[in-house]
Amino acid sequence: MSRVRLWSFLILLPFVAGISAGAWLEKSRLIGTGKLAGPPGQEGAGRDKAITVYASTPQAVDEATLFAFDNLSIPFHRNLYLTMHPAQKDPGNPVLRREKGKPDESRAQYLGTVLRHEGKFKMWYIASDDESFESHKNRTISGFRLAYAESQDGIRWTKPNLGLVDYRGTRNNNLVLVEPSPLDVIAAVSVLYEPDDPDPSRRFKMMAATPAEKTGSTSVPLYSGDGLHWRLAIGGKPISKREGKWMANRIPVDRLPLGEFLEQGGLYKWNGMYHIAGQQHTPWIWLPDGQPCGRVMAIFRSSDFVHWSDTKSLGFVRYGYRSVPVNEGEESHEPASIWNRGNVLLGTFGLFHGSPGGAFHPLDLGLLLSNDGNHFREALPDFALVPRGQAGSWDSLGILQGQGFENVEDRTYVWYGGWDNDVTRPDVHAEIGLVTLRRDGFGSLSPKNPSAPAAFVTCPLKVNGAGRIWINGEGLSQDAGLRVELLDETERPLAEYSGESSTVLRQAGLRVPVSWKHKTQISGLRTAFRIRVSFEGEQRHATRLYAVYVTQ
């Protein structure tokens, strides 16, 4: 979205330790979302983590996930190629629809958040009514509100009557309370839940996009104890003010936590610091050589969630991007909404397709990853995890990301927003959809030449105590197997886990345990090790390896 066009803001077998497959899936889900372990600073942060991953900056976690497409966690290949797998749209899409006469009659706009909490899925999104269309005739930003929905399965959603906010003479609606009023949440809301915060009233944290003095748009921090009653964390109150052509309720310049224009994409915690990521363009940011640019990724940091850095990282620029004016190139739209997997961050962002003089700027949804929290990359340039829909469909011209990712039994769920018009226009209708894919099945490695040996070696890892290795793969059989061996940090085989002591894994599944001839777990290793996985058998070319997991 462009500051120049301000309206765009509005937009497996029995487990050895007696753990059943269902129990593992639930435990793994909790680890991945921070309910058991999570990233540093979230639940469980006070105890030692079991696994340390040395892909970039060392990350100590309760479970390490080495994705097939993570070329820092799995840096060394022989005769392997990567396939990225687009997600599948739910046949019932959109799963959350706008409703006539309701606050979201114009847009049920994502760029929001989905979390699992208290046994249900909870969603925060932007509700926009017909007033938001009409207000643009007078160059006024209004009609955008923060709304809430919930679901038992992530597919069928309800909009509960919260009774908190007056709307057209009634409180019978799903609007959450945001104070002080009027605080317009115009584009994006990113929510974290931190159950270990000593202040119960601050366990929900949100960064929200809102109009601001001098910068046009910015992000502000809010706290909540229940996710429904929110208060601004920086003090002060918005002021009604026209800047340029636009009237809006703006955060005063002396209260801005970020002194710059930013259109946010996501919020995450990494190495004890909060990070807010989003898009900037010149004059707020430029390419490393000083050349002007369109939408690129900028990341700011905070130690306390209220006071944010005056420095930033240039987190991502699209592959092959060159200096061109805003809207005229292949840009990065609001990068990125983040899934924190402990040792690696996954992110979704808009693949913005611009062209010189073009009237339309369609969006697909791309995938990023990072091992250091500051610099992101694509596994394959321009890969569309979620392509836009066909002409005339509800998601035909814009796919919007949000901070909603969950592993649900054998599938990975990702929620997204769809627009039926161009991202730079105000007359857009928006609703929310769901895509799914094989659990952690974003990408896979397979042998390229069927007749040649194939293998990979991981980055170093270290286990605090005993550990286990698990494989997420398919295509395994009596004629296609995986030999998993351990090496020391300098890649010398460890006798108890390599060569004649190793066995060949021939069972496909989401989470298949690795064992050796005399061991079912890793024990007694006081130093770091690497994992070597060799693809074997006459049908090894049919194997797809999606991920390696290392746990205690």
C-alpha positions in Angstrom: 0.0 0.0 0.0 1.2 3.5 -0.7 1.3 6.6 1.5 0.5 8.6 -1.7 -2.8 6.6 -2.0 -3.9 6.8 1.6 -7.0 4.7 1.1 -4.9 1.6 0.6 -4.3 1.6 4.4 -7.9 0.5 4.8 -7.4 -2.3 3.6 2.1 -43.0 13.2 2.8 -46.3 14.8 2.9 -46.7 18.6 5.6 -44.3 19.9 8.5 -45.8 21.8 8.0 -43.7 24.9 4.3 -44.5 25.0 3.2 -41.3 23.3 0.3 -41.8 20.9 0.2 -40.0 17.5 -2.7 -37.9 18.7 -0.9 -36.9 21.9 2.2 -36.0 19.9 0.2 -33.9 17.5 -1.3 -31.9 20.4 2.0 -31.5 22.2 3.7 -30.4 18.9 0.9 -27.9 18.3 1.4 -26.4 21.7 5.2 -26.2 21.3 4.7 -24.5 17.9 2.3 -21.9 19.3 4.2 -21.1 22.5 1.7 -22.8 24.9 4.4 -25.4 26.1 7.6 -23.8 25.1 7.5 -21.3 22.3 10.0 -18.6 21.5 12.2 -16.9 24.1 10.2 -14.8 26.4 7.0 -16.8 26.1 5.7 -19.6 28.2 8.4 -21.9 29.6 11.1 -19.4 29.1 12.3 -19.8 32.7 13.6 -23.3 32.2 16.4 -24.8 30.0 15.5 -25.7 26.5 16.3 -29.2 25.3 17.6 -28.5 21.8 20.0 -25.8 20.5 20.1 -25.1 16.8 23.1 -23.5 15.2 21.7 -22.5 11.8 22.4 -18.8 12.4 22.3 -17.2 15.8 21.9 -20.1 18.3 18.3 -20.9 19.2 17.4 -23.0 22.2 14.0 -24.7 21.8 12.0 -27.6 23.1 11.5 -28.9 19.6 13.6 -28.1 16.5 12.0 -28.1 13.1 14.3 -28.4 10.2 12.2 -27.7 7.1 13.2 -29.1 3.8 13.3 -25.5 2.3 15.4 -24.0 5.1 18.8 -23.8 3.5 20.5 -22.7 6.7 19.2 -25.6 8.8 19.9 -28.0 5.9 22.8 -26.3 4.1 24.5 -29.2 2.4 22.9 -31.2 -0.4 23.9 -34.0 -2.9 21.7 -34.7 -5.9 18.5 -33.2 -4.3 16.0 -30.7 -5.6 13.3 -28.7 -3.8 9.6 -28.6 -4.6 7.4 -26.0 -2.9 3.8 -27.0 -2.5 0.9 -24.5 -2.9 -1.8 -24.6 -0.3 -5.3 -25.9 -1.1 -8.3 -23.5 -0.7 -11.1 -24.7 1.5 -14.2 -25.5 -0.7 -16.4 -23.5 1.7 -14.4 -20.3 1.3 -14.8 -17.6 2.4 -15.1 -19.1 5.9 -15.9 -15.7 7.4 -18.2 -13.5 5.3 -19.3 -9.9 5.5 -23.0 -9.3 6.5 -25.4 -6.6 5.3 -26.3 -4.2 8.1 -23.4 -5.3 10.3 -20.1 -3.5 11.0 -18.4 -5.7 8.4 -21.0 -5.1 5.6 -18.4 -3.7 3.3 -15.3 -5.6 4.4 -14.5 -8.4 6.7 -10.8 -7.6 6.2 -8.0 -9.9 7.4 -4.5 -8.6 7.9 -5.5 -9.8 11.3 -4.7 -12.7 13.7 -6.0 -16.1 14.5 -4.9 -17.7 17.8 -5.8 -20.9 19.7 -6.8 -19.9 23.2 -9.1 -21.5 25.8 -9.8 -24.5 23.6 -11.1 -22.5 20.6 -9.8 -20.5 17.7 -10.0 -16.7 18.1 -9.8 -14.2 15.3 -9.3 -10.4 15.3 -10.1 -8.6 12.0 -11.1 -5.2 10.6 -14.8 -4.6 10.1 -15.6 -1.9 7.5 -19.2 -0.7 6.7 -20.6 1.2 3.8 -19.7 4.4 5.6 -16.1 3.8 4.8 -17.0 4.0 1.1 -19.0 7.1 1.4 -16.5 8.9 3.6 -14.0 8.9 0.8 -16.1 11.4 -1.1 -15.2 13.9 1.6 -11.7 12.6 1.9 -12.3 11.3 5.4 -11.1 8.0 6.9 -13.9 6.4 9.0 -16.0 3.3 9.3 -13.2 1.0 10.2 -13.4 -1.0 13.5 -11.8 -3.9 15.3 -14.0 -7.0 15.3 -13.8 -10.5 16.8 -14.9 -14.0 15.8 -14.4 -17.5 17.2 -14.6 -21.1 16.1 -14.3 -24.6 17.5 -12.6 -26.0 14.3 -11.1 -23.0 12.5 -13.5 -23.5 9.6 -17.0 -22.6 10.9 -16.9 -19.2 12.5 -19.4 -17.2 14.7 -19.5 -13.5 15.5 -20.5 -13.4 19.2 -22.5 -10.5 20.5 -20.0 -8.9 22.8 -22.1 -6.0 24.0 -19.1 -3.7 24.3 -19.4 -1.0 21.5 -22.4 1.1 20.3 -23.0 0.7 16.6 -26.1 2.1 15.0 -27.9 2.3 18.3 -27.1 -1.1 19.6 -24.3 -3.0 21.3 -25.6 -6.3 19.8 -22.4 -6.8 17.7 -19.0 -8.4 17.6 -16.9 -5.2 18.0 -14.2 -5.2 20.6 -13.6 -2.2 22.9 -10.6 0.0 21.9 -9.7 2.9 24.2 -9.3 5.8 24.1 -11.9 6.6 21.5 -11.8 7.4 18.7 -8.9 5.2 17.7 -9.3 4.0 14.1 -7.7 0.6 13.4 -7.5 1.0 9.7 -5.5 -1.8 8.1 -3.8 -4.5 10.2 -3.9 -6.0 13.7 -1.3 -8.4 15.0 -1.9 -10.1 18.3 0.5 -12.0 20.7 -0.7 -14.0 23.8 1.9 -14.2 26.6 0.5 -16.2 29.5 3.6 -15.7 31.6 3.4 -11.9 31.7 3.3 -11.0 35.4 0.6 -8.4 34.7 -2.6 -10.3 33.7 -4.0 -7.1 32.1 -1.1 -7.2 29.6 -1.1 -10.9 28.5 -2.7 -10.0 25.2 -0.5 -7.6 23.1 -1.5 -6.0 19.9 0.2 -3.8 17.3 -2.4 -2.0 15.2 -2.2 0.2 12.2 -3.7 3.6 12.6 -3.5 7.2 11.1 -0.8 9.4 12.6 0.4 13.0 12.4 3.3 13.6 10.0 3.8 10.0 9.0 0.4 9.2 7.5 0.2 5.7 9.0 1.9 4.1 11.9 1.6 1.1 14.3 0.7 1.5 18.0 0.9 -0.9 20.9 -2.2 -2.0 22.9 -2.7 -4.2 25.9 -5.6 -6.4 27.0 -6.3 -8.9 29.7 -9.0 -10.8 27.8 -8.5 -10.0 24.1 -11.7 -8.0 24.1 -11.0 -4.9 26.1 -8.0 -3.1 24.6 -6.2 0.1 25.8 -3.5 2.1 24.1 -0.2 1.5 25.8 1.4 4.8 25.0 -1.0 7.2 26.6 -2.5 10.2 24.9 -5.6 10.4 22.7 -6.1 10.6 18.9 -6.8 14.0 17.5 -9.1 14.8 14.5 -6.9 16.5 11.9 -6.7 16.9 8.2 -3.3 16.4 6.6 -3.0 16.9 2.9 -6.3 15.9 1.4 -7.3 13.5 4.2 -9.2 14.0 7.5 -8.6 11.3 10.1 -8.3 10.6 13.8 -4.5 10.7 14.2 -2.0 9.7 16.9 -0.2 12.9 17.9 3.3 13.1 16.6 4.7 13.5 20.2 3.1 10.1 21.1 4.3 8.1 18.2 6.2 4.9 19.2 7.5 4.8 15.6 8.7 8.1 14.2 8.2 6.8 10.7 5.6 5.7 8.2 5.0 2.0 8.5 2.3 -0.3 7.2 2.6 -3.4 9.4 2.6 -7.0 8.4 3.3 -8.9 11.6 4.4 -9.0 15.2 6.8 -11.5 16.8 9.2 -12.0 19.7 12.7 -13.2 19.0 15.7 -13.4 21.3 13.8 -11.6 24.0 12.9 -8.6 21.8 9.5 -7.7 20.2 9.7 -7.1 16.4 7.2 -5.3 14.2 7.6 -6.0 10.5 5.9 -4.2 7.6 6.4 -2.2 4.4 8.1 1.0 3.8 9.1 2.8 0.6 11.1 5.9 -0.3 11.4 8.5 1.3 11.3 6.3 4.5 13.7 3.6 3.2 15.9 3.0 0.2 17.9 0.2 -1.3 21.4 -0.4 0.2 23.1 1.7 -2.5 20.8 4.7 -1.7 18.5 4.2 -4.7 14.8 4.9 -4.2 12.4 1.9 -3.9 8.8 0.8 -3.7 7.5 -1.5 -1.1 10.2 -3.4 0.8 10.4 -5.0 4.3 11.4 -2.9 7.3 11.7 -4.4 10.9 11.7 -2.4 14.1 12.5 -3.7 17.6 11.5 -3.1 21.3 12.5 -4.6 24.6 9.3 -3.6 26.5 6.7 -3.4 23.7 6.1 0.4 24.3 9.4 2.0 23.3 10.5 1.1 19.8 13.9 1.4 18.1 14.8 4.4 15.9 16.9 2.1 13.8 15.6 -0.8 11.6 16.7 -3.6 9.4 16.0 -3.8 5.7 14.5 -7.3 6.1 13.6 -8.3 2.6 13.6 -7.1 -1.0 12.0 -9.2 -3.8 14.3 -11.3 -6.0 15.6 -9.2 -9.0 14.0 -6.0 -7.8 15.5 -2.8 -9.2 14.8 0.8 -8.3 11.5 1.8 -9.8 8.6 4.1 -8.5 6.0 2.8 -6.2 3.4 0.5 -7.9 5.6 -0.1 -10.9 7.6 -3.2 -10.0 7.5 -6.5 -8.3 7.2 -5.3 -4.7 6.7 -6.8 -1.2 3.2 -6.0 0.2 3.2 -5.6 4.0 5.8 -8.3 4.7 5.3 -10.3 6.7 2.9 -12.1 9.0 4.9 -14.4 11.2 4.6 -18.0 12.4 7.3 -18.5 15.1 8.4 -22.1 15.1 11.1 -21.5 17.8 14.2 -22.0 15.8 12.9 -20.6 12.5 10.3 -17.9 11.5 8.0 -18.5 8.7 6.2 -15.5 7.1 3.6 -14.8 4.5 3.5 -11.6 2.4 1.9 -10.1 -0.7 3.5 -10.7 -4.0 2.6 -7.3 -5.4 2.6 -7.3 -9.2 3.1 -3.7 -10.4 3.8 -2.4 -13.9 4.7 1.1 -15.3 1.4 2.9 -16.0 -0.6 -0.2 -15.1 -4.1 0.3 -13.6 -4.2 -2.9 -11.6 -1.8 -4.3 -9.1 -2.9 -7.9 -8.3 -1.6 -9.8 -5.2 -0.7 -13.4 -4.6 0.6 -14.7 -1.3 4.3 -15.6 -0.9 6.3 -17.4 1.7 9.4 -16.2 3.6 11.7 -17.6 6.3 14.3 -16.3 8.7 16.8 -17.8 11.1 17.9 -14.6 12.7 14.7 -12.6 13.0 16.1 -9.7 11.1 16.7 -10.9 7.5 14.1 -12.9 5.5 14.3 -14.8 2.2 12.2 -16.8 -0.1 13.0 -20.5 -0.5 12.1 -20.2 -4.2 11.7 -16.7 -5.7 8.1 -15.7 -6.5 6.6 -19.0 -5.2 2.9 -18.4 -4.5 1.7 -20.3 -1.5 -1.8 -18.9 -2.1 -2.5 -17.7 -5.7 -5.3 -15.2 -6.2 -8.6 -16.4 -7.4 -10.2 -16.4 -10.8 -11.6 -13.3 -12.4 -14.9 -12.3 -10.7 -14.3 -14.3 -7.6 -14.3 -13.0 -4.0 -10.4 -13.2 -3.9 -9.8 -12.3 -7.6 -7.4 -9.4 -7.2 -5.9 -9.4 -3.8 -4.6 -12.0 -1.4 -3.9 -10.6 2.1 -1.9 -12.3 4.7 -2.5 -12.4 8.4 -1.0 -13.8 11.6 -2.9 -17.1 11.6 -1.2 -20.4 11.4 -2.0 -23.6 13.1 -1.2 -27.3 12.9 -4.5 -29.1 13.2 -4.1 -32.9 13.4 -2.6 -33.9 10.0 -3.1 -30.5 8.3 -1.6 -27.1 8.5 -4.1 -24.3 8.5 -3.4 -20.8 7.1 -6.1 -18.1 7.1 -6.0 -15.3 4.5 -7.9 -12.4 3.2 -9.4 -11.9 -0.3 -10.2 -8.6 -2.1 -12.4 -8.3 -5.2 -10.7 -5.1 -6.4 -7.3 -3.5 -6.7 -5.3 -2.9 -3.5 -4.9 0.8 -4.3 -8.6 1.4 -4.6 -11.1 2.2 -1.8 -14.1 0.4 -3.4 -13.0 -3.0 -2.3 -15.0 -5.8 -0.7 -13.1 -8.2 1.5 -13.8 -11.6 3.2 -11.7 -14.2 4.9 -10.7 -17.7 3.7 -8.8 -20.7 4.7 -6.1 -22.8 3.0 -4.7 -26.1 4.2 -1.8 -28.3 3.3 -0.1 -31.4 4.6 1.1 -30.8 8.1 4.4 -28.8 7.7 4.2 -29.7 4.0 5.3 -26.3 2.5 8.3 -27.9 0.7 10.0 -31.2 0.1 13.4 -32.6 -1.0 13.7 -35.5 -3.5 16.6 -37.1 -5.5 17.1 -35.4 -8.8 19.0 -38.2 -10.7 17.4 -41.6 -9.8 20.6 -43.5 -10.4 22.9 -41.4 -8.3 23.4 -41.2 -4.5 21.4 -38.5 -2.7 21.9 -37.0 0.8 21.9 -33.9 2.9 23.7 -32.8 6.1 22.2 -30.4 8.6 23.6 -27.5 10.6 25.0 -28.4 14.1 22.6 -29.2 16.9 23.0 -29.9 20.5 20.8 -32.0 22.9 20.5 -31.2 26.6 20.1 -34.8 27.9 18.4 -37.4 25.7 16.9 -36.6 22.4 14.8 -38.1 19.6 14.7 -37.6 15.8 11.5 -37.8 13.7 10.9 -37.7 10.0 8.0 -36.1 8.1 8.1 -37.8 4.7 6.2 -39.7 2.1 7.0 -42.1 -0.8 8.9 -44.5 1.6 8.7 -48.2 1.0 10.8 -51.4 0.8 12.3 -49.9 -2.3 12.8 -46.3 -1.0 14.3 -45.6 2.4 16.1 -43.0 4.5 19.3 -43.7 6.4 19.7 -41.3 9.3 23.2 -41.0 10.7 24.8 -38.7 13.2 28.1 -36.9 12.6 30.2 -34.7 14.9 30.5 -31.1 14.2 33.4 -31.6 11.8 31.3 -34.3 10.0 33.1 -37.4 11.3 30.7 -40.3 11.8 29.6 -41.1 15.4 30.0 -44.9 15.6 26.9 -45.6 17.7 24.7 -43.7 15.2 26.3 -44.3 11.8 27.5 -46.9 9.4 26.7 -50.5 10.6 24.9 -49.1 13.6 22.4 -47.2 11.4 19.2 -48.6 10.0 17.0 -47.6 7.0 13.6 -45.9 7.7 11.0 -47.3 5.3 7.8 -46.0 6.8 6.1 -42.9 5.5 4.2 -40.5 7.9 4.0 -37.1 9.5 6.1 -38.1 12.5 8.1 -41.3 12.2 10.7 -42.0 14.9 14.3 -42.7 13.9 16.2 -45.5 15.6 19.5 -47.2 15.3 20.5 -50.9 15.8 21.2 -50.4 19.5 19.6 -47.1 20.3 16.2 -45.5 20.0 17.3 -42.1 21.2 20.3 -39.8 21.3 22.1 -39.9 24.6 25.5 -39.2 26.0 26.5 -36.6 23.5 28.0 -33.6 25.2 29.0 -31.7 22.1 27.2 -30.6 19.0 26.3 -33.0 16.2 25.0 -32.9 12.6 22.4 -35.2 11.0 23.1 -36.9 7.7 20.1 -38.3 5.8 20.8 -40.5 2.8 18.1 -41.5 0.3 18.4 -45.2 -0.6 16.6 -47.8 -2.7 15.7 -48.3 -6.4 12.6 -46.0 -5.9 14.3 -43.3 -3.9 13.4 -40.7 -6.5 9.8 -41.1 -5.3 10.7 -40.0 -1.7 9.6 -36.6 -0.5 11.1 -35.4 2.8 9.3 -32.4 4.3 10.9 -31.9 7.7 13.2 -33.3 10.4 12.2 -32.8 14.0 14.6 -33.1 17.0 13.0 -33.3 20.5 13.9 -34.3 24.0 
